[in-house]
Amino acid sequence: MNISEYDLTGKVVFVTGAGRGIGKGIAQVLAEAGADVIINALTSRYVEGLAADIGKATGRRVVPLVADVTKADEVERAIARIVGEFGALHILVNNLGDAIRKPLVQLTDEELRTVLDLNFTATVLCSRAAGPHMLARRSGKVINITSFAAVKGAPNLTIYAAAKAALVGFTRALALEWAPHGVQVNGIGPGFFPDPVTVGDAAYQQRVEDAARTVPLGREGRLREVGLLALYLASAASDYMTGQTIYLDGGLTL
């Protein structure tokens, strides 16, 4: 069965923090759906090989873009390059994020800023830079990747949880701001989605065991599953949805 609303042929997608984990899963599925995908990371370590692999598997144009999207000038250059080379930017996936697991009283000023920049500032900067192109065309999709921690909370992850909660509010406010211009802004709040390629066998197995014990559905999430939800939010199937954050977490937030 071929459902045309999920066809992304002709669409250009920018996924931040896409060299591994959830971003990798999203990039793979959106390329399979027909999109040309620009995958971003801070270094070329993962994205160059990943871009080649996805491009070969899907027949789509998949391009690595190395940039620090927590820096405004690098974001502006990245968006300008995408629009210059591809002619448009239809879908922005703000996926970049990471945590520093420490008690609040032990966090340094630099660590605090780093967590806020990775999990909130980068999303704001990329949305601000991409916005004029989408608003002028009166069409576009922004997908912000938050976390179940935004509503669940977690010890030793206070700033991470706060930044992810800020993303939920940002998603709702920006959705209202851009709705009159035909641009939808939604979010995904993933639970446990370990990447066996990058966390190592022992750490991956530990996360699988943790998920089996703590997640109501009894298992970890699979990267393809978050990619499929991102496909819905990136496609015409979600044209009547905006401002929503969907928690894909096996029931962790219940």
Residue pairs with C-beta under 8 A, 6 or more apart in sequence:
3 237
4 236
5 235
5 236
5 237
6 33
6 231
6 232
6 235
6 236
6 237
7 33
7 34
7 235
8 30
8 33
8 34
8 35
8 91
8 231
8 234
8 235
9 33
9 34
9 35
10 34
11 34
11 35
11 36
11 90
11 91
11 234
12 35
12 36
12 37
12 38
12 82
12 86
12 87
12 88
12 89
12 90
12 91
13 27
13 30
13 35
13 36
13 37
13 38
13 90
13 91
13 92
13 93
13 234
14 37
14 38
14 40
14 65
14 78
14 79
14 82
14 89
14 91
14 92
14 93
14 126
14 130
15 23
15 26
15 27
15 30
15 37
15 38
15 39
15 40
15 93
15 95
16 23
16 40
16 69
16 93
16 94
16 95
16 96
16 122
16 126
17 23
17 40
17 41
17 69
17 95
17 96
17 97
17 98
17 122
18 24
18 26
18 27
18 39
18 40
18 41
18 47
18 50
18 93
18 95
19 39
19 41
19 43
19 45
19 46
19 47
19 50
20 46
20 195
20 197
20 198
21 193
21 194
21 195
21 198
21 223
22 95
22 145
22 190
22 193
22 195
22 223
22 226
23 39
23 93
23 95
23 96
23 145
24 39
24 46
24 50
24 195
24 223
25 193
25 222
25 223
25 224
25 225
25 226
25 227
26 93
26 95
26 226
26 227
26 230
27 37
27 39
27 50
27 54
27 62
27 227
28 54
28 57
28 58
28 223
28 224
28 227
29 224
29 227
29 228
29 230
29 231
30 37
30 91
30 93
30 227
30 230
30 231
30 234
31 37
31 54
31 55
31 57
31 58
31 60
31 62
32 57
32 58
33 231
33 234
33 235
34 60
35 60
35 90
35 91
35 234
36 60
36 61
36 62
36 63
36 86
37 54
37 60
37 61
37 62
37 63
38 62
38 63
38 64
38 65
38 82
38 86
39 47
39 50
39 51
39 54
39 62
39 63
39 64
39 65
40 47
40 64
40 65
40 66
40 67
40 69
40 78
40 96
41 47
41 64
41 66
42 66
42 67
42 68
43 66
44 64
44 66
46 198
47 64
47 65
47 66
48 64
50 64
51 62
51 63
51 64
52 62
54 60
54 62
55 61
55 62
61 86
63 85
65 78
65 81
65 82
67 74
67 75
67 77
67 78
68 74
69 75
69 78
69 96
69 122
69 125
69 126
70 96
70 117
70 118
70 121
70 122
70 125
71 125
72 125
72 129
75 122
75 125
75 126
75 128
75 129
76 129
78 129
79 89
79 126
79 129
79 130
79 133
82 89
83 89
83 133
88 133
88 137
89 130
89 133
89 134
89 140
90 134
90 139
90 140
90 141
91 140
91 141
91 142
91 143
91 234
92 126
92 127
92 130
92 134
92 140
92 141
92 142
92 143
93 143
93 145
93 230
93 234
94 122
94 123
94 126
94 127
94 142
94 143
94 144
94 145
94 167
95 145
96 118
96 119
96 122
96 123
97 118
97 119
97 145
97 147
97 163
97 164
98 115
98 118
98 119
99 115
99 119
99 157
99 160
100 107
100 111
100 114
100 115
100 159
100 160
101 156
101 157
102 111
102 156
103 155
103 156
104 158
104 159
107 115
107 159
112 159
115 159
115 160
115 163
116 159
116 163
118 163
119 160
119 163
119 164
119 167
120 163
120 166
120 167
120 170
123 144
123 167
123 170
124 170
127 142
127 174
127 185
130 140
130 142
131 178
131 183
133 140
134 140
134 142
134 178
134 181
134 183
135 178
135 181
135 183
138 181
138 182
138 183
139 182
139 183
140 178
140 182
140 183
140 184
141 183
141 184
141 185
141 186
141 233
141 234
141 238
142 174
142 178
142 183
142 184
142 185
142 186
143 186
143 187
143 188
143 230
143 233
143 234
144 167
144 170
144 171
144 185
144 186
144 187
144 188
144 245
145 167
145 187
145 188
145 190
146 164
146 165
146 167
146 168
146 171
146 187
146 188
146 189
146 245
147 160
147 161
147 164
147 189
147 190
148 189
148 190
148 191
148 247
148 249
148 252
148 253
149 157
149 160
149 161
149 164
150 161
150 164
150 165
150 167
150 168
150 189
150 245
151 165
151 168
151 189
151 247
151 253
152 161
152 252
152 253
153 161
154 160
154 161
164 189
167 187
168 187
168 189
168 245
171 185
171 186
171 187
171 243
171 244
171 245
172 243
174 185
175 184
175 185
175 186
175 242
175 243
175 244
176 243
178 184
178 185
179 242
179 243
184 233
184 238
184 239
184 241
184 242
185 242
185 243
186 233
186 238
186 241
186 242
186 243
186 244
186 245
186 246
187 244
187 245
187 246
188 226
188 229
188 230
188 233
188 245
188 246
188 247
188 248
189 245
189 246
189 247
189 248
189 249
189 253
190 221
190 226
190 247
190 248
190 249
191 211
191 215
191 220
191 221
191 247
191 248
191 249
191 250
191 252
191 253
192 207
192 210
192 211
192 215
192 220
192 221
192 249
192 250
192 252
193 220
193 221
193 222
193 223
193 225
193 226
194 203
194 204
194 207
194 208
194 220
195 204
195 223
196 204
199 207
207 220
208 219
208 220
211 218
211 219
211 220
211 221
211 250
212 218
212 219
212 220
214 252
215 249
215 250
215 251
215 252
216 250
216 251
216 252
216 254
217 250
217 251
218 250
219 250
220 250
221 248
221 249
221 250
225 248
226 248
229 246
229 248
232 238
233 241
233 246
247 253
